[in-house]
Amino acid sequence: MISSLPKVIQPAARRKYKLAVYVLIKEYSSTIPEQTSYLCELANISRASYYKWLHRKTTAHELKDAEILSLIREINTELNSLFGYRNMTLYMHNEYGKDYKKKRIYRIMATNGIQSSYRHKPHSTWRRSKPEETAENLLGRDFFAEGPNQKWCSDVTEVKVPHVKQKAYVNTIMDLYDRYPVGVVVSQHNDVKQLNDSFFMAMTMNKDVHPLFHSDRGFQYTRRVFSTKLETYGVERQIL
């Protein structure tokens, strides 16, 4: 589920976190508008407040950001993704006479997924899961199901919200039959509790089901405690 905001969060952080939830609802309901009411209910927010945010007037600051973004994309295309945010700021100053702060250029590029294609390849920190942490390839890359609650797929998405430094993490469990989320939790932390809450929601809303559970080798999914939880519910799993 998209959990309601904890009361311990300070008002400023709560506003930023609520903005993140609004953006996520907009993203998830863009393809299937009928999901809007469902997601608002899960997030414990009124549809009226969501639609008020959705149809708000664009601020002058946002309009300026859109103008800067357009120029960044133009430069990025012209120079084949040559620049990171520092060189982009310098190039915009030298070639276009635009004096923007590096932090602003960084924020705009980061939130829109724009980065230099020329960078050192980082050393891999990927850890191979132990044999007891993985499962047989039961799905066989067949991501279609003939009926509901036969195959579930789960993953975590990191979301960077414009104008908000704080990140949000979305743990989604999706039914591969209709691509509908059966468990969605938005949290400020990417941790085991988030996965447990998402799985608990999925199992609570779908009684007496025993789907095949597919995921990657994220640390949440490979912990023995989660394997035990799946076994308790009679759920088979596959980790790739």
GROMACS elastic network, one bead per residue, 0.5 to 0.9 nm:
[ bonds ]
;  ai    aj funct       b0    kb
    1     4     6  0.89301   500
    1    39     6  0.82163   500
    1    42     6  0.55938   500
    1    43     6  0.70793   500
    1   171     6  0.87764   500
    1   172     6  0.83927   500
    1   182     6  0.82229   500
    1   183     6  0.53659   500
    1   186     6  0.72222   500
    1   197     6  0.75690   500
    1   198     6  0.60646   500
    1   201     6  0.63654   500
    1   202     6  0.83993   500
    2    21     6  0.78130   500
    2    39     6  0.72871   500
    2    40     6  0.84220   500
    2    41     6  0.86935   500
    2    42     6  0.53182   500
    2    44     6  0.79082   500
    2   170     6  0.83103   500
    2   183     6  0.84943   500
    2   184     6  0.55271   500
    2   187     6  0.79893   500
    2   198     6  0.87977   500
    3     6     6  0.85233   500
    3    42     6  0.67427   500
    3    43     6  0.53793   500
    3    44     6  0.72644   500
    3   184     6  0.83611   500
    3   185     6  0.59036   500
    3   186     6  0.61909   500
    3   187     6  0.75338   500
    4    42     6  0.79333   500
    4    43     6  0.54545   500
    4    44     6  0.55333   500
    4    45     6  0.79330   500
    4   186     6  0.88606   500
    5     8     6  0.86114   500
    5     9     6  0.75618   500
    5    14     6  0.69140   500
    5    17     6  0.77838   500
    5    18     6  0.76694   500
    5    43     6  0.84014   500
    5    44     6  0.85541   500
    5   187     6  0.89361   500
    6     9     6  0.58649   500
    6    14     6  0.83024   500
    7    10     6  0.78031   500
    7    14     6  0.85737   500
    9    12     6  0.82456   500
    9    13     6  0.61738   500
    9    14     6  0.58749   500
   10    13     6  0.53234   500
   10    14     6  0.60157   500
   10    15     6  0.87348   500
   11    15     6  0.62338   500
   11    16     6  0.87422   500
   12    15     6  0.52413   500
   12    16     6  0.64576   500
   12    17     6  0.86640   500
   13    16     6  0.50883   500
   13    17     6  0.59979   500
   13    18     6  0.84429   500
   13   166     6  0.83002   500
   14    18     6  0.59431   500
   14    19     6  0.84800   500
   15    18     6  0.50899   500
   15    19     6  0.62050   500
   15    20     6  0.87079   500
   16    19     6  0.50748   500
   16    20     6  0.63841   500
   16    21     6  0.88610   500
   16   161     6  0.87520   500
   16   163     6  0.89294   500
   16   164     6  0.63018   500
   16   165     6  0.85833   500
   16   166     6  0.73642   500
   17    21     6  0.64181   500
   17    22     6  0.87870   500
   17   164     6  0.86437   500
   17   166     6  0.76722   500
   17   167     6  0.84404   500
   17   168     6  0.75377   500
   17   187     6  0.88206   500
   17   188     6  0.79956   500
   18    21     6  0.50008   500
   18    22     6  0.62784   500
   18    23     6  0.87161   500
   19    22     6  0.50399   500
   19    23     6  0.63003   500
   19    24     6  0.86574   500
   19    53     6  0.87297   500
   19   161     6  0.77739   500
   19   164     6  0.84156   500
   20    23     6  0.51789   500
   20    24     6  0.62429   500
   20    25     6  0.87210   500
   20   159     6  0.79330   500
   20   160     6  0.80656   500
   20   161     6  0.58877   500
   20   162     6  0.88317   500
   20   164     6  0.82214   500
   20   166     6  0.87512   500
   20   167     6  0.80242   500
   20   168     6  0.66849   500
   20   186     6  0.89531   500
   21    24     6  0.50343   500
   21    25     6  0.61645   500
   21    26     6  0.85818   500
   21    43     6  0.75398   500
   21   168     6  0.83401   500
   21   186     6  0.73847   500
   22    25     6  0.51959   500
   22    26     6  0.62397   500
   22    27     6  0.86593   500
   22    40     6  0.87374   500
   22    50     6  0.64277   500
   22    53     6  0.77183   500
   22    54     6  0.80218   500
   23    26     6  0.50842   500
   23    27     6  0.61736   500
   23    28     6  0.86931   500
   23    54     6  0.88431   500
   23   161     6  0.72717   500
   24    28     6  0.60712   500
   24    29     6  0.84203   500
   24   159     6  0.81661   500
   24   170     6  0.85879   500
   24   186     6  0.87429   500
   25    28     6  0.51832   500
   25    29     6  0.59130   500
   25    30     6  0.83093   500
   25    35     6  0.85483   500
   25    36     6  0.67294   500
   25    39     6  0.63502   500
   25    40     6  0.73298   500
   25    43     6  0.88641   500
   25    50     6  0.86606   500
   26    29     6  0.53126   500
   26    30     6  0.58987   500
   26    33     6  0.89699   500
   26    36     6  0.77481   500
   26    54     6  0.80100   500
   27    30     6  0.53978   500
   27    31     6  0.80422   500
   28    31     6  0.69330   500
   28    32     6  0.75566   500
   28    33     6  0.85638   500
   28    35     6  0.76306   500
   28    36     6  0.80746   500
   28    39     6  0.84231   500
   29    32     6  0.50275   500
   29    34     6  0.71163   500
   29    35     6  0.54000   500
   29    36     6  0.54896   500
   29    39     6  0.81756   500
   30    33     6  0.59488   500
   30    35     6  0.88086   500
   30    36     6  0.87566   500
   31    35     6  0.89040   500
   32    35     6  0.58534   500
   32    36     6  0.80278   500
   33    36     6  0.57553   500
   33    37     6  0.86232   500
   34    37     6  0.68144   500
   34    38     6  0.77193   500
   35    38     6  0.51724   500
   35    39     6  0.60648   500
   35    40     6  0.85478   500
   35   180     6  0.89822   500
   36    39     6  0.52689   500
   36    40     6  0.61000   500
   36    41     6  0.85681   500
   36    47     6  0.79802   500
   37    40     6  0.51627   500
   37    41     6  0.61637   500
   37    42     6  0.86735   500
   37    46     6  0.87490   500
   37    47     6  0.66301   500
   38    41     6  0.52413   500
   38    42     6  0.63378   500
   38    43     6  0.87546   500
   39    43     6  0.61101   500
   39    44     6  0.85377   500
   39    45     6  0.89202   500
   39   184     6  0.89131   500
   40    43     6  0.50574   500
   40    44     6  0.61347   500
   40    45     6  0.54329   500
   40    46     6  0.63097   500
   40    47     6  0.60474   500
   40    50     6  0.76602   500
   41    44     6  0.50485   500
   41    45     6  0.62968   500
   41    46     6  0.72279   500
   41    47     6  0.80549   500
   42    45     6  0.78706   500
   42   184     6  0.84297   500
   42   185     6  0.89900   500
   43    46     6  0.87015   500
   43   185     6  0.88385   500
   43   186     6  0.86058   500
   45    48     6  0.85068   500
   45    49     6  0.71490   500
   45    50     6  0.74163   500
   46    49     6  0.54259   500
   46    50     6  0.65273   500
   46    51     6  0.88008   500
   47    50     6  0.50462   500
   47    51     6  0.60750   500
   47    52     6  0.84039   500
   48    51     6  0.52494   500
   48    52     6  0.60075   500
   48    53     6  0.86343   500
   49    52     6  0.50029   500
   49    53     6  0.62851   500
   49    54     6  0.85913   500
   50    53     6  0.51845   500
   50    54     6  0.60866   500
   50    55     6  0.87371   500
   51    55     6  0.60513   500
   51    56     6  0.83248   500
   52    55     6  0.54669   500
   52    56     6  0.60443   500
   53    56     6  0.51704   500
   53    57     6  0.87883   500
   54    57     6  0.89155   500
   55    58     6  0.88782   500
   56    59     6  0.89171   500
   58    61     6  0.82489   500
   58    62     6  0.62281   500
   58    63     6  0.67203   500
   59    62     6  0.51789   500
   59    63     6  0.62809   500
   59    64     6  0.86942   500
   60    63     6  0.50291   500
   60    64     6  0.62046   500
   60    65     6  0.86192   500
   61    64     6  0.51339   500
   61    65     6  0.62253   500
   61    66     6  0.86999   500
   62    66     6  0.61974   500
   62    67     6  0.86595   500
   62   163     6  0.89165   500
   63    66     6  0.50619   500
   63    67     6  0.63362   500
   63    68     6  0.87589   500
   64    68     6  0.62357   500
   64    69     6  0.85246   500
   65    68     6  0.50449   500
   65    69     6  0.60030   500
   65    70     6  0.85808   500
   65   104     6  0.85503   500
   65   108     6  0.71581   500
   66    70     6  0.62023   500
   66    71     6  0.87803   500
   66   108     6  0.87942   500
   67    70     6  0.52062   500
   67    71     6  0.65475   500
   67    72     6  0.87842   500
   68    71     6  0.51756   500
   68    72     6  0.61542   500
   68    73     6  0.86524   500
   68   105     6  0.80938   500
   68   108     6  0.81065   500
   69    73     6  0.61308   500
   69    74     6  0.85327   500
   69   105     6  0.85204   500
   69   108     6  0.66237   500
   69   109     6  0.75583   500
   69   112     6  0.84667   500
   70    73     6  0.52485   500
   70    74     6  0.62375   500
   70    75     6  0.87827   500
   71    75     6  0.62285   500
   71    76     6  0.84379   500
   71    92     6  0.85864   500
   72    75     6  0.51859   500
   72    76     6  0.59253   500
   72    77     6  0.85485   500
   72    88     6  0.75756   500
   72    92     6  0.83957   500
   72   105     6  0.85725   500
   72   108     6  0.89307   500
   72   109     6  0.79147   500
   72   114     6  0.86989   500
   73    77     6  0.60457   500
   73    78     6  0.84543   500
   73    81     6  0.89729   500
   73   114     6  0.80960   500
   74    77     6  0.53116   500
   74    78     6  0.61615   500
   74    79     6  0.86574   500
   75    78     6  0.50431   500
   75    79     6  0.60049   500
   75    80     6  0.81998   500
   75    81     6  0.80065   500
   75    82     6  0.89536   500
   75    83     6  0.88163   500
   75    88     6  0.82733   500
   75    91     6  0.89615   500
   75    92     6  0.86739   500
   76    79     6  0.54078   500
   76    80     6  0.57477   500
   76    82     6  0.68481   500
   76    83     6  0.72578   500
   76    88     6  0.86574   500
   76   114     6  0.82165   500
   76   115     6  0.87576   500
   76   116     6  0.85016   500
   77    80     6  0.51511   500
   77    81     6  0.63570   500
   77    82     6  0.89877   500
   78    81     6  0.79251   500
   79    82     6  0.56178   500
   79    83     6  0.79754   500
   80    83     6  0.86100   500
   80   116     6  0.86632   500
   80   117     6  0.80413   500
   81    84     6  0.81123   500
   81   114     6  0.81314   500
   81   115     6  0.68782   500
   81   116     6  0.50862   500
   81   117     6  0.55931   500
   81   118     6  0.77794   500
   82    87     6  0.87260   500
   82    88     6  0.87213   500
   82   115     6  0.84078   500
   82   116     6  0.53520   500
   82   117     6  0.63519   500
   82   118     6  0.64635   500
   83    86     6  0.75642   500
   83    87     6  0.54055   500
   83    88     6  0.53964   500
   83    91     6  0.87262   500
   83   115     6  0.71731   500
   83   116     6  0.50341   500
   83   117     6  0.79646   500
   83   118     6  0.79903   500
   84    87     6  0.56686   500
   84    88     6  0.59333   500
   84    89     6  0.86319   500
   84   106     6  0.83496   500
   84   109     6  0.86108   500
   84   114     6  0.83549   500
   84   115     6  0.56666   500
   84   117     6  0.85406   500
   84   118     6  0.86607   500
   85    89     6  0.60469   500
   85    90     6  0.86302   500
   85   102     6  0.68301   500
   85   103     6  0.84551   500
   85   105     6  0.59668   500
   85   106     6  0.52109   500
   85   107     6  0.88667   500
   85   109     6  0.70517   500
   85   110     6  0.88144   500
   85   114     6  0.89396   500
   85   115     6  0.75690   500
   85   116     6  0.82474   500
   86    89     6  0.52659   500
   86    90     6  0.64161   500
   86    91     6  0.87015   500
   86   102     6  0.62987   500
   86   105     6  0.80962   500
   86   106     6  0.78066   500
   87    91     6  0.59398   500
   87    92     6  0.84645   500
   88    91     6  0.50947   500
   88    92     6  0.61098   500
   88    93     6  0.85888   500
   88   102     6  0.86862   500
   88   105     6  0.77070   500
   89    92     6  0.52778   500
   89    93     6  0.63212   500
   89    94     6  0.87940   500
   89    98     6  0.82846   500
   89    99     6  0.78460   500
   89   100     6  0.67168   500
   89   101     6  0.73850   500
   89   102     6  0.60098   500
   89   105     6  0.65725   500
   89   106     6  0.87508   500
   90    93     6  0.51308   500
   90    94     6  0.61787   500
   90    95     6  0.84983   500
   90    98     6  0.89510   500
   90    99     6  0.86301   500
   90   102     6  0.87339   500
   91    94     6  0.51470   500
   91    95     6  0.57511   500
   91    96     6  0.76078   500
   91    97     6  0.88738   500
   91    98     6  0.88761   500
   92    95     6  0.54688   500
   92    96     6  0.51247   500
   92    97     6  0.63973   500
   92    98     6  0.55058   500
   92    99     6  0.75147   500
   92   100     6  0.81889   500
   93    96     6  0.56212   500
   93    99     6  0.54738   500
   93   100     6  0.76529   500
   94    97     6  0.57501   500
   94    98     6  0.77502   500
   95    98     6  0.81217   500
   96    99     6  0.88818   500
  100   103     6  0.84726   500
  100   104     6  0.68989   500
  100   105     6  0.70881   500
  101   104     6  0.53391   500
  101   105     6  0.65635   500
  101   106     6  0.86847   500
  102   105     6  0.51698   500
  102   106     6  0.60055   500
  102   107     6  0.85580   500
  103   107     6  0.60807   500
  103   108     6  0.86289   500
  104   107     6  0.51232   500
  104   108     6  0.62255   500
  104   109     6  0.85589   500
  105   108     6  0.52243   500
  105   109     6  0.60512   500
  105   110     6  0.83807   500
  106   109     6  0.52390   500
  106   110     6  0.58769   500
  106   111     6  0.84600   500
  107   110     6  0.51514   500
  107   111     6  0.60095   500
  107   112     6  0.84799   500
  107   162     6  0.77252   500
  107   163     6  0.77360   500
  107   165     6  0.86061   500
  108   111     6  0.54186   500
  108   112     6  0.62503   500
  108   113     6  0.86080   500
  108   114     6  0.83011   500
  108   162     6  0.76599   500
  108   163     6  0.87058   500
  109   112     6  0.52878   500
  109   113     6  0.60262   500
  109   115     6  0.67630   500
  110   113     6  0.51727   500
  110   114     6  0.60549   500
  110   115     6  0.73582   500
  110   160     6  0.80595   500
  111   114     6  0.78308   500
  111   159     6  0.87394   500
  111   160     6  0.58416   500
  111   161     6  0.67293   500
  111   162     6  0.59918   500
  111   163     6  0.87616   500
  112   160     6  0.88936   500
  112   162     6  0.86313   500
  115   118     6  0.87992   500
  116   119     6  0.69029   500
  119   122     6  0.87325   500
  121   124     6  0.86964   500
  122   125     6  0.87421   500
  124   127     6  0.86410   500
  127   217     6  0.88733   500
  128   217     6  0.83310   500
  129   132     6  0.80629   500
  129   133     6  0.59287   500
  129   134     6  0.66860   500
  129   217     6  0.69679   500
  129   222     6  0.72824   500
  130   133     6  0.52804   500
  130   134     6  0.69077   500
  130   222     6  0.86770   500
  131   134     6  0.56243   500
  131   135     6  0.79573   500
  132   135     6  0.76773   500
  132   222     6  0.87148   500
  132   224     6  0.82460   500
  133   217     6  0.85639   500
  133   221     6  0.83757   500
  133   222     6  0.50706   500
  133   223     6  0.69212   500
  133   224     6  0.69101   500
  133   227     6  0.78817   500
  133   239     6  0.81189   500
  134   217     6  0.79325   500
  134   222     6  0.70253   500
  134   237     6  0.85470   500
  134   238     6  0.69061   500
  134   239     6  0.53709   500
  134   240     6  0.75012   500
  135   138     6  0.81020   500
  135   236     6  0.86772   500
  135   237     6  0.64050   500
  135   239     6  0.56938   500
  135   240     6  0.80923   500
  136   139     6  0.86819   500
  136   237     6  0.80569   500
  136   238     6  0.60293   500
  136   239     6  0.77516   500
  136   240     6  0.89546   500
  137   140     6  0.57942   500
  137   141     6  0.84072   500
  137   237     6  0.87805   500
  137   238     6  0.58227   500
  137   239     6  0.75290   500
  137   240     6  0.75739   500
  138   141     6  0.85376   500
  138   212     6  0.80113   500
  138   214     6  0.89825   500
  138   236     6  0.87833   500
  138   237     6  0.79057   500
  138   238     6  0.63225   500
  139   142     6  0.56552   500
  139   143     6  0.73308   500
  139   151     6  0.82949   500
  139   212     6  0.77191   500
  139   213     6  0.89578   500
  139   214     6  0.75986   500
  139   237     6  0.89844   500
  139   238     6  0.70954   500
  140   143     6  0.83004   500
  141   144     6  0.88912   500
  142   145     6  0.80770   500
  143   151     6  0.79640   500
  143   153     6  0.87885   500
  143   176     6  0.63543   500
  143   177     6  0.85151   500
  144   151     6  0.79084   500
  144   176     6  0.57982   500
  144   177     6  0.60823   500
  144   178     6  0.88057   500
  145   148     6  0.72262   500
  145   149     6  0.84548   500
  145   150     6  0.63426   500
  145   151     6  0.63852   500
  145   175     6  0.85470   500
  145   176     6  0.59694   500
  145   178     6  0.83232   500
  146   150     6  0.77174   500
  146   177     6  0.64302   500
  147   150     6  0.62592   500
  147   151     6  0.87028   500
  147   176     6  0.88660   500
  147   177     6  0.57535   500
  147   178     6  0.85098   500
  148   151     6  0.76687   500
  148   175     6  0.67982   500
  148   176     6  0.77679   500
  148   177     6  0.53296   500
  148   178     6  0.73635   500
  148   211     6  0.89138   500
  149   152     6  0.67666   500
  149   175     6  0.61719   500
  149   176     6  0.80112   500
  149   177     6  0.73290   500
  149   206     6  0.79697   500
  149   209     6  0.65035   500
  149   210     6  0.72748   500
  149   211     6  0.54246   500
  149   212     6  0.82941   500
  150   175     6  0.77078   500
  150   176     6  0.78627   500
  150   177     6  0.74907   500
  150   209     6  0.81182   500
  150   210     6  0.71785   500
  150   212     6  0.61763   500
  150   213     6  0.88219   500
  151   174     6  0.84654   500
  151   175     6  0.60736   500
  151   176     6  0.56664   500
  151   177     6  0.71933   500
  151   210     6  0.88387   500
  151   211     6  0.50897   500
  151   213     6  0.61969   500
  151   214     6  0.75461   500
  152   173     6  0.64049   500
  152   174     6  0.54460   500
  152   176     6  0.57877   500
  152   177     6  0.84382   500
  152   182     6  0.86225   500
  152   211     6  0.62900   500
  152   212     6  0.60094   500
  152   214     6  0.61156   500
  152   215     6  0.87639   500
  153   172     6  0.81261   500
  153   173     6  0.55982   500
  153   174     6  0.52169   500
  153   175     6  0.65515   500
  153   176     6  0.67937   500
  153   212     6  0.83117   500
  153   213     6  0.58937   500
  153   215     6  0.59510   500
  154   171     6  0.71763   500
  154   172     6  0.55307   500
  154   174     6  0.62062   500
  154   183     6  0.89711   500
  154   213     6  0.75837   500
  154   214     6  0.63249   500
  154   215     6  0.52643   500
  154   216     6  0.80468   500
  155   170     6  0.81881   500
  155   171     6  0.58978   500
  155   172     6  0.58103   500
  155   173     6  0.69419   500
  155   174     6  0.88022   500
  155   214     6  0.89406   500
  155   215     6  0.63403   500
  155   216     6  0.72742   500
  155   218     6  0.85834   500
  156   169     6  0.66521   500
  156   170     6  0.54457   500
  156   172     6  0.64644   500
  156   190     6  0.77646   500
  156   195     6  0.87416   500
  156   218     6  0.88127   500
  157   168     6  0.83699   500
  157   169     6  0.56396   500
  157   170     6  0.50489   500
  157   171     6  0.65483   500
  157   172     6  0.80985   500
  158   167     6  0.69797   500
  158   168     6  0.60365   500
  158   170     6  0.65121   500
  158   190     6  0.84713   500
  159   167     6  0.58586   500
  159   168     6  0.52165   500
  159   169     6  0.60446   500
  159   170     6  0.75704   500
  160   164     6  0.75112   500
  160   165     6  0.75834   500
  160   166     6  0.73577   500
  160   167     6  0.52271   500
  160   168     6  0.67663   500
  160   169     6  0.89810   500
  161   164     6  0.54890   500
  161   165     6  0.74586   500
  161   166     6  0.76532   500
  161   167     6  0.69287   500
  161   168     6  0.79760   500
  162   165     6  0.79904   500
  164   167     6  0.77078   500
  166   188     6  0.79301   500
  167   187     6  0.89378   500
  167   188     6  0.65728   500
  167   189     6  0.85664   500
  168   186     6  0.66714   500
  168   187     6  0.58311   500
  168   189     6  0.72448   500
  168   190     6  0.84039   500
  169   185     6  0.81095   500
  169   186     6  0.56413   500
  169   187     6  0.53164   500
  169   188     6  0.60405   500
  169   189     6  0.64145   500
  169   190     6  0.59040   500
  169   194     6  0.88874   500
  170   184     6  0.68717   500
  170   185     6  0.57125   500
  170   187     6  0.65501   500
  170   188     6  0.88958   500
  170   190     6  0.80859   500
  170   194     6  0.84753   500
  171   183     6  0.78479   500
  171   184     6  0.57342   500
  171   185     6  0.53200   500
  171   186     6  0.65878   500
  171   187     6  0.82427   500
  171   190     6  0.81797   500
  171   194     6  0.67320   500
  171   195     6  0.63247   500
  171   198     6  0.66547   500
  172   181     6  0.64682   500
  172   182     6  0.77836   500
  172   183     6  0.56741   500
  172   185     6  0.66472   500
  172   186     6  0.87239   500
  172   195     6  0.84374   500
  172   198     6  0.69127   500
  172   199     6  0.89110   500
  173   180     6  0.86053   500
  173   181     6  0.56797   500
  173   182     6  0.57842   500
  173   184     6  0.63949   500
  173   198     6  0.69504   500
  173   199     6  0.72730   500
  173   202     6  0.73311   500
  173   213     6  0.89407   500
  174   177     6  0.86978   500
  174   178     6  0.85032   500
  174   179     6  0.58294   500
  174   180     6  0.55547   500
  174   182     6  0.56648   500
  174   183     6  0.69848   500
  174   184     6  0.85447   500
  175   178     6  0.62080   500
  175   179     6  0.52966   500
  175   180     6  0.55271   500
  175   181     6  0.61872   500
  175   182     6  0.64454   500
  176   180     6  0.74163   500
  177   180     6  0.78146   500
  178   181     6  0.88533   500
  181   184     6  0.64813   500
  181   202     6  0.85140   500
  182   198     6  0.83690   500
  182   199     6  0.86629   500
  182   201     6  0.74183   500
  182   203     6  0.83984   500
  182   205     6  0.74887   500
  182   206     6  0.80846   500
  183   197     6  0.82486   500
  183   199     6  0.62905   500
  183   200     6  0.79160   500
  183   201     6  0.54553   500
  183   203     6  0.83932   500
  183   205     6  0.85679   500
  184   197     6  0.85183   500
  184   198     6  0.55292   500
  184   199     6  0.86119   500
  184   201     6  0.78527   500
  184   202     6  0.82878   500
  185   194     6  0.64142   500
  185   195     6  0.78370   500
  185   197     6  0.69501   500
  185   198     6  0.55083   500
  185   201     6  0.88197   500
  186   189     6  0.86522   500
  186   194     6  0.77854   500
  187   190     6  0.70185   500
  187   191     6  0.88662   500
  187   194     6  0.68382   500
  189   193     6  0.88901   500
  189   194     6  0.75938   500
  190   193     6  0.83531   500
  190   194     6  0.67060   500
  190   195     6  0.84738   500
  190   220     6  0.87622   500
  191   194     6  0.55906   500
  191   195     6  0.69954   500
  191   219     6  0.85792   500
  191   220     6  0.66672   500
  192   195     6  0.52671   500
  192   196     6  0.62228   500
  192   197     6  0.86835   500
  192   219     6  0.81738   500
  192   220     6  0.51403   500
  192   221     6  0.82421   500
  192   223     6  0.87740   500
  192   226     6  0.85741   500
  193   197     6  0.60823   500
  193   198     6  0.85575   500
  193   220     6  0.87248   500
  194   197     6  0.51996   500
  194   198     6  0.62289   500
  194   199     6  0.86437   500
  194   220     6  0.89404   500
  195   198     6  0.50927   500
  195   199     6  0.60699   500
  195   200     6  0.84351   500
  195   220     6  0.68607   500
  195   221     6  0.80739   500
  195   226     6  0.88662   500
  196   199     6  0.51527   500
  196   200     6  0.59512   500
  196   201     6  0.85251   500
  196   220     6  0.89218   500
  196   226     6  0.78277   500
  196   229     6  0.89050   500
  197   200     6  0.50418   500
  197   201     6  0.61399   500
  197   202     6  0.86478   500
  198   201     6  0.51857   500
  198   202     6  0.62989   500
  198   203     6  0.87851   500
  199   202     6  0.50481   500
  199   203     6  0.61965   500
  199   204     6  0.84445   500
  200   203     6  0.52640   500
  200   204     6  0.59307   500
  200   205     6  0.85363   500
  201   204     6  0.50818   500
  201   205     6  0.60840   500
  201   206     6  0.84593   500
  202   205     6  0.54094   500
  202   206     6  0.61374   500
  202   207     6  0.88006   500
  203   206     6  0.50583   500
  203   207     6  0.60719   500
  203   208     6  0.79112   500
  203   209     6  0.75444   500
  203   233     6  0.83246   500
  204   207     6  0.60131   500
  206   209     6  0.63578   500
  208   233     6  0.83758   500
  209   233     6  0.83113   500
  209   234     6  0.83222   500
  209   235     6  0.81129   500
  210   213     6  0.88780   500
  210   233     6  0.71861   500
  210   234     6  0.57839   500
  210   236     6  0.73823   500
  211   234     6  0.84092   500
  211   235     6  0.57265   500
  211   236     6  0.67226   500
  211   237     6  0.83337   500
  212   235     6  0.61828   500
  212   237     6  0.53986   500
  212   238     6  0.73473   500
  213   230     6  0.85879   500
  213   235     6  0.67832   500
  213   236     6  0.59930   500
  213   238     6  0.61090   500
  213   239     6  0.84147   500
  214   236     6  0.87190   500
  214   237     6  0.57206   500
  214   239     6  0.59795   500
  214   240     6  0.79342   500
  215   218     6  0.79294   500
  215   221     6  0.70686   500
  215   237     6  0.79758   500
  215   238     6  0.65339   500
  215   239     6  0.51313   500
  215   240     6  0.66254   500
  216   221     6  0.73884   500
  216   222     6  0.87131   500
  216   238     6  0.83414   500
  216   239     6  0.52335   500
  216   240     6  0.50248   500
  217   220     6  0.80864   500
  217   221     6  0.63279   500
  217   222     6  0.61340   500
  217   239     6  0.59724   500
  217   240     6  0.62149   500
  218   221     6  0.55349   500
  218   222     6  0.64905   500
  219   222     6  0.53370   500
  219   223     6  0.63858   500
  220   223     6  0.59183   500
  220   226     6  0.75219   500
  221   224     6  0.84005   500
  221   226     6  0.64277   500
  221   227     6  0.76549   500
  221   239     6  0.79291   500
  222   225     6  0.85305   500
  222   226     6  0.71960   500
  222   227     6  0.72808   500
  222   239     6  0.79964   500
  223   226     6  0.55837   500
  223   227     6  0.66639   500
  223   228     6  0.89617   500
  224   228     6  0.62411   500
  224   229     6  0.86659   500
  225   228     6  0.51394   500
  225   229     6  0.63497   500
  225   230     6  0.88825   500
  226   230     6  0.63098   500
  226   231     6  0.86341   500
  227   230     6  0.51870   500
  227   231     6  0.62814   500
  227   232     6  0.86669   500
  227   237     6  0.83587   500
  228   231     6  0.50221   500
  228   232     6  0.61421   500
  228   233     6  0.88184   500
  229   232     6  0.50600   500
  229   233     6  0.65764   500
  229   234     6  0.87097   500
  229   235     6  0.86397   500
  230   233     6  0.52738   500
  230   234     6  0.61282   500
  230   235     6  0.50241   500
  230   236     6  0.69947   500
  230   237     6  0.76937   500
  231   235     6  0.57891   500
  231   236     6  0.72745   500
  232   235     6  0.76397   500
